[in-house]
Amino acid sequence: MSRANTSSVDTTDGYKIAHLGKEKKIADLAKYSQKEKDENQIEQIVNARKVAFSALNKEKLKRKAKLAKASRKRNKK
């Protein structure tokens, strides 16, 4: 590892601290990105449920409309 600092002051400890800080930062970012992926998967599952429920509700509404139409027809006679 070449050092950019050529002064007579020993900065080895500073480099060690900087390296540890960088490792912690990378680990935190990795945790966050994993959490974000999990949230996206949960969101996709929720969206899939919404689609399924909306399809069921559509079918229910069609049946009700059909029955209501038949009922109106019967009541006209």
VEXTI-419943 format. One record per residue (C-alpha): chain; x, y, z; residue number from 1. Coordinates in steps of 0.25 Angstrom, whole numbers, plus 2048, in hexadecimal, padded with zeros to 3 digits. Example, Ala and Ser with C-alpha at 12.3 -4.5 7.8 and 13.67 -1.06 7.14 Angstrom:
2
A:831:7EE:81F:1
A:837:7FC:81D:2
// end
This chain:
77
A:800:800:800:1
A:807:80D:7FC:2
A:804:819:804:3
A:801:826:7FE:4
A:806:82D:80B:5
A:815:82E:80B:6
A:817:836:818:7
A:81E:831:824:8
A:811:830:82C:9
A:80D:821:82D:10
A:7FE:820:828:11
A:7FD:811:829:12
A:7F2:812:834:13
A:7EA:81C:82C:14
A:7EA:813:820:15
A:7E5:807:828:16
A:7DA:80F:82E:17
A:7D6:814:820:18
A:7D6:806:81B:19
A:7CD:801:826:20
A:7C4:80D:824:21
A:7C3:809:815:22
A:7C0:7FB:818:23
A:7B5:7FF:822:24
A:7AF:808:817:25
A:7AF:7FD:80D:26
A:7A9:7F3:816:27
A:79E:7FD:81A:28
A:79B:800:80B:29
A:79A:7F1:808:30
A:790:7EF:814:31
A:788:7FB:80E:32
A:788:7F5:800:33
A:783:7E8:805:34
A:778:7EE:80D:35
A:774:7F6:801:36
A:773:7E9:7F9:37
A:76A:7E3:804:38
A:761:7EF:804:39
A:760:7EE:7F5:40
A:75C:7DF:7F5:41
A:752:7E2:800:42
A:74C:7ED:7F7:43
A:74B:7E4:7EB:44
A:744:7DA:7F4:45
A:73A:7E4:7F8:46
A:738:7E9:7EA:47
A:735:7DB:7E5:48
A:72B:7D9:7F0:49
A:724:7E6:7EC:50
A:724:7E1:7DE:51
A:71D:7D4:7E2:52
A:713:7DB:7EB:53
A:710:7E5:7E1:54
A:70D:7DA:7D7:55
A:704:7D3:7E1:56
A:6FD:7E0:7E4:57
A:6FB:7E2:7D5:58
A:6F4:7D4:7D3:59
A:6EB:7D7:7DF:60
A:6E7:7E4:7DA:61
A:6E4:7DD:7CC:62
A:6DB:7D3:7D3:63
A:6D4:7DD:7DB:64
A:6D1:7E5:7CF:65
A:6CC:7D9:7C7:66
A:6C3:7D6:7D3:67
A:6BE:7E4:7D4:68
A:6BB:7E5:7C6:69
A:6B3:7D8:7C6:70
A:6AC:7DD:7D2:71
A:6A8:7EA:7CB:72
A:6A3:7E2:7BF:73
A:69B:7D9:7C8:74
A:695:7E5:7CF:75
A:691:7EB:7C2:76
A:688:7E0:7BE:77
// end
